[in-house]
Amino acid sequence: MFINATDFPQGHIETARVCVFGSGPAGMTLAYDLAEAGVDVLLVEAGGEEVEDTSQALYQGTVVGDEYFDLEYARLRCFGGTSGHWGGICRPLDPFDFDENPGAPGTGWPIAADALAPYLNVAADILEIPAKFDDQALNDTLRRTDFEYSPPVRFGEKYLPYVEGHENLRVVLNTALTNLTSDADRIRSATVQTAQAGEWTIEADYFVLCAGGIENSRLLLWINDQNDQKIIKNHDIVGRYWIEHFTMTVAEVIADAEALGTDENDQAHFSLSHDFQKENGVLNASFEVNPSAYSGTKALIADLLCIAPKLGERLMGDKGLVCGSRVIGHWEQAPSPDNRVALGNEKDALGIPKVELHWQRTGIDRKTIARSVHALAQQFADLDIGRVRLFDWVQDDTLPLPADGVIASWHHMGGTRMSEDAQTGVVNANLKVHDQSNLYVAGSSVFPSGGMANPTLTIVQLSLRLADHLKGQMGV
């Protein structure tokens, strides 16, 4: 049920068994699963039922380094969180994504793929997709990669009727976390502030931060500062190793439509094998080809006649096979401690410092882009799928990467990374903050590395696994 915090008297204390901050895919999945098990859950959402300008302005910030999106519009502060502008593309991480990549230190997870596998079916049901992902190896280097498409699920809309009808799950809107109080290694209470009402307190057995891939770090940095760095003792690790998925158009392609193969969305997806990645010292990548013809198709075929006459003649002779398109690449970013969420000098309306996001591509990132695109072009030719014409900046690494149009995927990961110890991350394998016995963090901010898959399915799997862990802790 929804509760109205504006009715709370001065000094009000609300209690719960579990308090969850954030109602996006991570927080809502966790809260729902616990409530269904009979656990008393209080879900605190900083925004309202819909997106509002005044609330959204609290997400303002600056970016230091490479060109990036306006942070105010890169996430949503409302019931259902950033699922409100999610595109719905789903895929689990590859099993090898959990292993450390020799070419990129810090990429290993403290869990393996089998830790999340038991939650795939339930996560797929939540996202309203099949739980079947059938990749096809075309040779030792190239594979056709399977993605599924959620409607997409808007978590606010999906779970609104449940919240309205169940007492185990109480939701309060327009209420922001501003501080935590700790007794040694245990969080005793949370201080929150409701818009147009004021401060009040939450006492719970467990607290879980699910505020998003940027906000989780910002809040922990701020809370740690207010508590003389006692919440997270290795305070310099908070916010570091922030990662994204690079997304850029890299080439033009002319291909045999039948050999290309497309899914129900009239797209074809390809990725490179784990062996290729290890041999070339690069990270994971995927490529999307949409066979919808564009104005340059005829010119491409004319060029193709010069460099691959047989394929060009075949395509010219059977227009049903011709598809002209551009290739869009998506790449995993190497974790770097210099890419981080930091607190800026300017404060928001709640008195919390605004985000200062440090984000810059490194040498291995450029290497991953170049080698993976060249490999795709070579494999298309070897397999006679088609011919790829690379853009100049892909072929010449002295040219700058594109800084306009689509440059990334709006996938905010890292910052409160999962690790085996407090020296290399913020939370352990169960998503518990290393230095606290009852404080947890969920969402993509715990990812040590990002693979090439869109993160939402993995976020939901992790929340389901956390729900099982907390139920075990409570004896439910």
Long-range contacts (C-beta under 8 A, 24 or more apart in sequence): 1-163, 1-164, 1-165, 1-166, 1-167, 1-169, 1-170, 1-171, 2-163, 2-164, 2-170, 2-171, 2-172, 2-173, 3-170, 3-171, 3-172, 4-172, 5-172, 5-174, 5-175, 5-194, 5-197, 5-200, 6-194, 6-196, 6-197, 8-194, 8-197, 8-200, 10-198, 11-200, 11-201, 12-200, 12-201, 13-189, 13-200, 13-201, 13-202, 13-203, 14-42, 14-172, 14-200, 14-201, 14-202, 14-203, 15-202, 15-203, 15-204, 16-40, 16-41, 16-42, 16-170, 16-202, 16-203, 16-204, 17-41, 17-204, 17-205, 17-206, 17-474, 18-42, 18-204, 18-205, 18-206, 18-207, 18-208, 18-470, 19-44, 19-190, 19-202, 19-204, 19-206, 19-207, 19-208, 20-44, 20-208, 20-210, 21-46, 21-177, 21-190, 21-207, 21-208, 21-209, 21-210, 21-211, 21-219, 22-46, 22-81, 22-209, 22-210, 22-211, 22-212, 22-215, 22-443, 23-79, 23-80, 23-81, 23-155, 23-156, 23-171, 23-210, 24-80, 24-81, 24-82, 24-83, 24-155, 24-210, 24-212, 24-443, 25-81, 25-83, 25-86, 25-155, 25-443, 25-456, 25-459, 25-460, 25-463, 26-210, 26-442, 26-443, 26-444, 26-459, 26-460, 26-462, 26-463, 27-81, 27-208, 27-210, 27-211, 27-442, 27-443, 27-463, 28-80, 28-81, 28-155, 28-159, 29-123, 29-126, 29-155, 29-459, 29-460, 29-463, 29-464, 29-467, 30-208, 30-210, 30-442, 30-463, 30-464, 30-466, 30-467, 31-169, 32-159, 32-162, 32-169, 33-463, 33-464, 33-467, 34-467, 34-470, 34-471, 35-166, 35-168, 35-169, 36-168, 37-467, 37-471, 37-476, 38-168, 38-476, 39-168, 39-470, 39-471, 39-474, 39-476, 40-168, 41-168, 41-169, 41-170, 42-170, 42-171, 42-172, 42-202, 42-204, 43-163, 43-169, 43-170, 43-171, 43-172, 44-171, 44-172, 44-175, 44-177, 44-192, 44-202, 45-78, 45-79, 45-81, 45-171, 45-172, 45-173, 45-174, 45-175, 46-77, 46-174, 46-175, 46-176, 46-177, 46-211, 47-76, 47-77, 47-78, 47-79, 47-173, 47-174, 48-78, 48-79, 48-173, 48-174, 49-78, 49-79, 49-156, 49-173, 50-78, 50-79, 51-76, 51-77, 51-78, 51-84, 52-78, 54-195, 54-349, 55-174, 55-195, 57-348, 57-349, 58-176, 58-348, 58-349, 58-350, 58-352, 59-214, 59-215, 59-355, 60-348, 60-354, 60-355, 61-214, 61-344, 61-354, 61-355, 61-356, 61-357, 62-344, 62-354, 62-355, 62-356, 62-357, 63-357, 63-358, 63-359, 64-356, 64-357, 64-358, 64-359, 65-339, 65-358, 65-359, 65-360, 66-359, 66-360, 66-361, 66-403, 66-407, 67-403, 67-404, 67-407, 68-357, 68-359, 68-407, 68-408, 69-408, 69-410, 71-214, 71-355, 71-357, 74-214, 74-410, 74-412, 75-212, 75-213, 75-214, 75-215, 75-412, 78-156, 79-156, 79-160, 79-171, 79-173, 80-154, 80-155, 80-156, 80-157, 80-158, 80-159, 81-155, 81-156, 81-212, 82-212, 83-152, 83-153, 83-154, 83-155, 83-156, 83-456, 84-154, 84-156, 85-410, 86-150, 86-152, 86-153, 86-154, 86-456, 87-152, 87-454, 88-149, 88-150, 88-151, 88-152, 88-153, 89-147, 89-148, 89-149, 89-150, 89-454, 90-124, 90-127, 90-129, 90-147, 90-148, 90-149, 90-150, 90-454, 90-456, 90-457, 91-133, 91-145, 91-146, 91-147, 91-148, 91-453, 91-454, 91-457, 92-116, 92-120, 92-133, 92-453, 92-457, 92-458, 92-461, 93-451, 93-453, 93-458, 94-274, 94-284, 94-451, 94-452, 94-453, 96-274, 96-277, 97-284, 97-332, 97-449, 97-450, 97-451, 97-452, 97-453, 101-277, 101-278, 101-283, 101-449, 102-278, 102-281, 103-277, 103-278, 103-280, 103-281, 103-282, 103-283, 103-334, 103-364, 104-283, 104-334, 104-335, 104-364, 104-449, 105-335, 106-241, 106-334, 106-335, 106-424, 106-448, 106-449, 107-283, 107-334, 107-335, 107-448, 107-449, 108-448, 108-449, 109-418, 109-448, 109-449, 110-418, 110-419, 110-420, 110-428, 110-429, 110-448, 111-418, 111-429, 115-429, 115-465, 116-458, 116-461, 116-462, 116-465, 118-465, 119-460, 119-461, 119-464, 119-465, 120-457, 120-461, 122-464, 123-457, 123-460, 123-461, 123-464, 124-148, 124-457, 126-153, 126-460, 127-152, 127-153, 127-456, 127-457, 127-460, 128-153, 135-271, 137-273, 138-379, 138-383, 139-379, 139-382, 139-383, 140-273, 140-275, 140-276, 141-272, 141-273, 141-275, 141-276, 141-375, 141-379, 142-270, 142-271, 142-272, 142-273, 142-375, 142-376, 142-379, 142-383, 143-270, 143-271, 143-272, 143-273, 144-261, 144-268, 144-269, 144-270, 145-269, 145-270, 145-271, 145-286, 146-263, 146-269, 147-263, 147-269, 147-454, 149-264, 149-265, 150-456, 176-350, 177-209, 177-211, 177-219, 177-223, 178-350, 178-351, 178-352, 179-223, 179-226, 179-227, 180-207, 180-223, 180-227, 180-231, 180-439, 181-227, 182-227, 182-230, 182-231, 182-436, 185-435, 185-436, 185-437, 186-436, 186-437, 186-438, 187-231, 187-436, 187-438, 187-439, 193-350, 205-438, 205-474, 206-438, 206-439, 206-440, 206-470, 206-473, 206-474, 207-438, 207-439, 207-440, 208-439, 208-440, 208-441, 208-442, 208-466, 208-470, 209-416, 209-439, 209-440, 209-441, 209-442, 210-441, 210-442, 210-443, 210-463, 211-443, 212-412, 212-443, 212-445, 213-242, 213-411, 213-412, 213-413, 213-414, 213-415, 213-443, 213-444, 213-445, 214-242, 214-341, 214-355, 214-357, 214-412, 214-415, 214-445, 216-415, 216-416, 216-441, 216-443, 216-445, 217-242, 217-340, 217-341, 217-415, 217-416, 217-445, 218-341, 218-343, 218-352, 218-353, 218-355, 219-352, 220-416, 220-426, 220-441, 221-341, 221-342, 221-343, 222-343, 222-352, 222-353, 225-343, 231-433, 231-435, 231-436, 231-439, 232-422, 232-426, 232-433, 232-434, 232-435, 232-436, 233-422, 233-435, 234-422, 234-423, 234-434, 234-435, 237-417, 237-422, 237-423, 237-424, 237-425, 237-426, 238-415, 238-416, 238-426, 239-340, 239-341, 239-342, 239-415, 239-416, 240-337, 240-338, 240-339, 240-340, 240-414, 240-415, 240-417, 241-335, 241-336, 241-337, 241-339, 241-340, 241-414, 241-415, 241-417, 241-448, 242-339, 242-340, 242-341, 242-357, 242-358, 242-359, 242-412, 242-413, 242-414, 242-415, 243-332, 243-333, 243-334, 243-335, 243-339, 243-413, 243-414, 243-447, 243-449, 243-450, 244-333, 244-359, 244-408, 244-409, 244-411, 244-412, 244-413, 244-450, 245-330, 245-331, 245-332, 245-333, 245-408, 245-409, 245-411, 245-450, 245-452, 245-454, 246-329, 246-330, 246-331, 246-333, 246-361, 246-365, 246-369, 246-407, 246-408, 246-409, 247-328, 247-329, 247-330, 247-331, 247-406, 247-407, 247-408, 247-409, 248-328, 248-329, 248-369, 248-401, 248-402, 248-405, 248-406, 248-407, 249-326, 249-327, 249-328, 249-329, 249-391, 249-402, 249-405, 249-406, 250-287, 250-327, 250-328, 250-329, 250-369, 250-373, 250-390, 250-391, 250-394, 251-326, 251-327, 251-373, 251-376, 251-377, 251-388, 251-389, 251-390, 251-391, 251-394, 252-296, 252-300, 252-324, 252-325, 252-326, 252-327, 252-388, 252-389, 252-391, 253-289, 253-300, 253-324, 253-325, 253-326, 253-327, 253-380, 253-386, 253-387, 253-388, 253-389, 254-297, 254-300, 254-301, 254-304, 254-315, 254-322, 254-323, 254-324, 254-386, 254-387, 255-289, 255-291, 255-323, 255-325, 255-380, 255-385, 255-386, 255-387, 256-311, 256-314, 256-315, 256-321, 256-323, 256-384, 256-385, 256-386, 257-291, 257-320, 257-321, 257-322, 257-323, 258-321, 259-383, 259-384, 259-385, 259-386, 260-289, 260-291, 260-323, 260-385, 260-386, 262-291, 266-290, 266-291, 266-292, 267-291, 270-376, 271-452, 272-372, 272-375, 272-376, 276-375, 280-371, 280-375, 281-364, 281-367, 282-364, 282-367, 282-368, 282-371, 282-372, 283-331, 283-332, 283-333, 283-334, 283-364, 283-365, 283-368, 283-449, 284-331, 284-332, 284-451, 284-452, 285-329, 285-330, 285-331, 285-332, 285-368, 285-369, 285-372, 285-452, 286-329, 286-330, 286-452, 286-453, 287-327, 287-328, 287-329, 287-330, 287-372, 287-373, 287-376, 288-327, 288-328, 288-329, 288-330, 289-325, 289-327, 289-328, 290-325, 290-326, 290-328, 291-323, 291-324, 291-325, 292-323, 292-325, 293-322, 293-323, 293-324, 293-325, 294-324, 294-325, 294-326, 296-324, 297-322, 297-323, 297-324, 300-324, 300-389, 303-389, 304-387, 307-387, 308-381, 308-387, 311-384, 311-386, 311-387, 327-373, 327-376, 327-388, 328-406, 329-369, 329-372, 329-373, 330-409, 330-452, 331-365, 331-368, 331-369, 331-372, 331-452, 332-368, 332-449, 332-450, 332-451, 332-452, 333-361, 333-365, 333-450, 334-362, 334-364, 334-365, 334-368, 335-414, 335-417, 335-448, 335-449, 336-360, 336-362, 339-414, 340-415, 341-415, 361-401, 366-397, 366-401, 369-394, 369-401, 370-394, 370-397, 409-454, 411-444, 411-450, 411-454, 411-455, 412-444, 412-445, 413-444, 413-445, 413-447, 413-450, 413-455, 414-444, 414-445, 414-447, 414-448, 414-450, 415-445, 416-441, 416-445, 416-446, 417-445, 417-446, 417-447, 417-448, 418-446, 418-447, 418-448, 419-448, 430-466, 430-469, 431-462, 431-466, 431-469, 440-466, 440-470, 442-466
